[in-house]
Amino acid sequence: MSVAGAQPFIKPMQSPPSVSPGIQRRHTLPASEVRPLNTQDATSVFEIEREAFISVSGDCPLHLDEVRHFLTLCPEFSMGWFEEGRLVAFIIGSLWDKDRLSAEALTLHKPRGSTVHIHVLAVHRTFRQQGKGPILMWRYLQYLRCLPSVRRAVLMCEDVLIPFYQKSGFKVLGRCAITVANLTFTEMWYPISGHAYMRRNSETNNFGVFLICSRVLCVVCSI
Ligand SMILES: CC(C)(COP(=O)(O)OP(=O)(O)OC[C@H]1O[C@@H](n2cnc3c(N)ncnc32)[C@H](O)[C@@H]1OP(=O)(O)O)[C@@H](O)C(=O)NCCC(=O)NCCS
């Protein structure tokens, strides 16, 4: 019997693979990260949209150029959830300055508006039915509460999704004036009553607020 055979519970030592520091860094991607999106994320966003919407109805809330448009104009109103560097869920929003949504709201960002128009929430197919959509929405709404100028969030959705958004605290506002092809939508809204402390510190830039809120909320919801 060989020496190795006589010691069955001792596994042979394997020398560690020789890797450069650059390659090692690839393995240190955060397991879970929530951050604002940027234009480099646009393709990943659109891939999720393509599967979630285009393969189902032939269209999607934001086309690739519109994703880039909003991520250029107002990245601070987007939020992406990444698992080991891969986008698994996202929200894209922009500011709107009227009581109700109209067709213009689909393409415009109104920097002086106090309403956040949530254009799209989507979760990657393989990560659905795990509660990620509601968790991301919750974090997004908590983040909005830190922004001094934001008073409410609105979205338009198909009727089948009304209960989903109601569970996140949205209320029905009424029939939406916007139609896409033969689809009709319900408009829903969520009141944003921010933290007084954060509102008083309105000079803080939005990204700073995002970091502060994200850290607090990371602790709260453990992601
Ligand atoms: C809708 C969506 C964001 C939900 O996210 P999720 O992480 O899968 O959410 P959950 O797993 O926590 O499901 C939450 C609830 O929503 C329901 N739900 C999910 N997708 C639904 C849909 N398309 N229609 C109706 N209800 C839906 C689930 O059945 C679940 O109900 P329950 O709490 O009674 O079990 C996700 O399914 C998705 O990205 N869908 C495709 C894109 C889309 O439709 N986005 C919304 C319009 S912008």
The ligand as a MOL file (V3000), in Angstrom:
LIG
                    3D

  0  0  0     0  0            999 V3000
M  V30 BEGIN CTAB
M  V30 COUNTS 48 50 0 0 0
M  V30 BEGIN ATOM
M  V30 1 C -43.2350 42.3470 -11.5880 0
M  V30 2 C -41.8480 42.0300 -11.0230 0
M  V30 3 C -41.0480 43.3160 -10.9370 0
M  V30 4 C -42.0270 41.4510 -9.5990 0
M  V30 5 O -40.7510 41.2550 -9.0190 0
M  V30 6 P -40.4250 39.8990 -8.2220 0
M  V30 7 O -39.0950 40.0510 -7.5790 0
M  V30 8 O -40.5760 38.7500 -9.1330 0
M  V30 9 O -41.5470 39.9750 -7.1200 0
M  V30 10 P -42.0090 38.8350 -6.1170 0
M  V30 11 O -41.3310 37.5600 -6.3830 0
M  V30 12 O -41.8240 39.3100 -4.7340 0
M  V30 13 O -43.5310 38.7660 -6.4100 0
M  V30 14 C -44.3300 39.6950 -5.7660 0
M  V30 15 C -45.7690 39.4530 -6.1330 0
M  V30 16 O -46.0310 40.0080 -7.4210 0
M  V30 17 C -46.6930 39.0570 -8.2130 0
M  V30 18 N -46.3200 39.2320 -9.6180 0
M  V30 19 C -45.0930 39.1270 -10.1280 0
M  V30 20 N -45.1340 39.3650 -11.4580 0
M  V30 21 C -46.4210 39.6210 -11.7540 0
M  V30 22 C -47.0960 39.9340 -12.9690 0
M  V30 23 N -46.4740 40.0460 -14.1370 0
M  V30 24 N -48.4160 40.1410 -12.9050 0
M  V30 25 C -49.0810 40.0400 -11.7230 0
M  V30 26 N -48.4920 39.7530 -10.5490 0
M  V30 27 C -47.1750 39.5490 -10.5890 0
M  V30 28 C -46.2110 37.7370 -7.6820 0
M  V30 29 O -47.1070 36.6950 -8.0120 0
M  V30 30 C -46.1620 37.9920 -6.1950 0
M  V30 31 O -47.4310 37.8740 -5.6240 0
M  V30 32 P -47.6240 37.2850 -4.1530 0
M  V30 33 O -46.8680 38.2280 -3.2390 0
M  V30 34 O -49.0920 37.3180 -3.9520 0
M  V30 35 O -47.0230 35.9310 -4.1810 0
M  V30 36 C -41.0960 40.9570 -11.8550 0
M  V30 37 O -41.8860 39.8130 -11.9360 0
M  V30 38 C -40.7460 41.4360 -13.2580 0
M  V30 39 O -39.6880 42.0070 -13.4550 0
M  V30 40 N -41.6460 41.1950 -14.2270 0
M  V30 41 C -41.4030 41.5860 -15.5940 0
M  V30 42 C -41.3550 43.0870 -15.7600 0
M  V30 43 C -42.6030 43.7840 -15.2250 0
M  V30 44 O -43.7360 43.3440 -15.4540 0
M  V30 45 N -42.3690 44.9150 -14.4930 0
M  V30 46 C -43.4220 45.7060 -13.9190 0
M  V30 47 C -43.9820 46.7140 -14.8810 0
M  V30 48 S -42.8830 48.0820 -15.1390 0
M  V30 END ATOM
M  V30 BEGIN BOND
M  V30 1 1 1 2
M  V30 2 1 2 3
M  V30 3 1 2 4
M  V30 4 1 2 36
M  V30 5 1 4 5
M  V30 6 1 5 6
M  V30 7 2 6 7
M  V30 8 1 6 8
M  V30 9 1 6 9
M  V30 10 1 9 10
M  V30 11 2 10 11
M  V30 12 1 10 12
M  V30 13 1 10 13
M  V30 14 1 13 14
M  V30 15 1 14 15
M  V30 16 1 15 16
M  V30 17 1 15 30
M  V30 18 1 16 17
M  V30 19 1 17 18
M  V30 20 1 17 28
M  V30 21 1 18 19
M  V30 22 1 18 27
M  V30 23 2 19 20
M  V30 24 1 20 21
M  V30 25 1 21 22
M  V30 26 2 21 27
M  V30 27 1 22 23
M  V30 28 2 22 24
M  V30 29 1 24 25
M  V30 30 2 25 26
M  V30 31 1 26 27
M  V30 32 1 28 29
M  V30 33 1 28 30
M  V30 34 1 30 31
M  V30 35 1 31 32
M  V30 36 2 32 33
M  V30 37 1 32 34
M  V30 38 1 32 35
M  V30 39 1 36 37
M  V30 40 1 36 38
M  V30 41 2 38 39
M  V30 42 1 38 40
M  V30 43 1 40 41
M  V30 44 1 41 42
M  V30 45 1 42 43
M  V30 46 2 43 44
M  V30 47 1 43 45
M  V30 48 1 45 46
M  V30 49 1 46 47
M  V30 50 1 47 48
M  V30 END BOND
M  V30 END CTAB
M  END
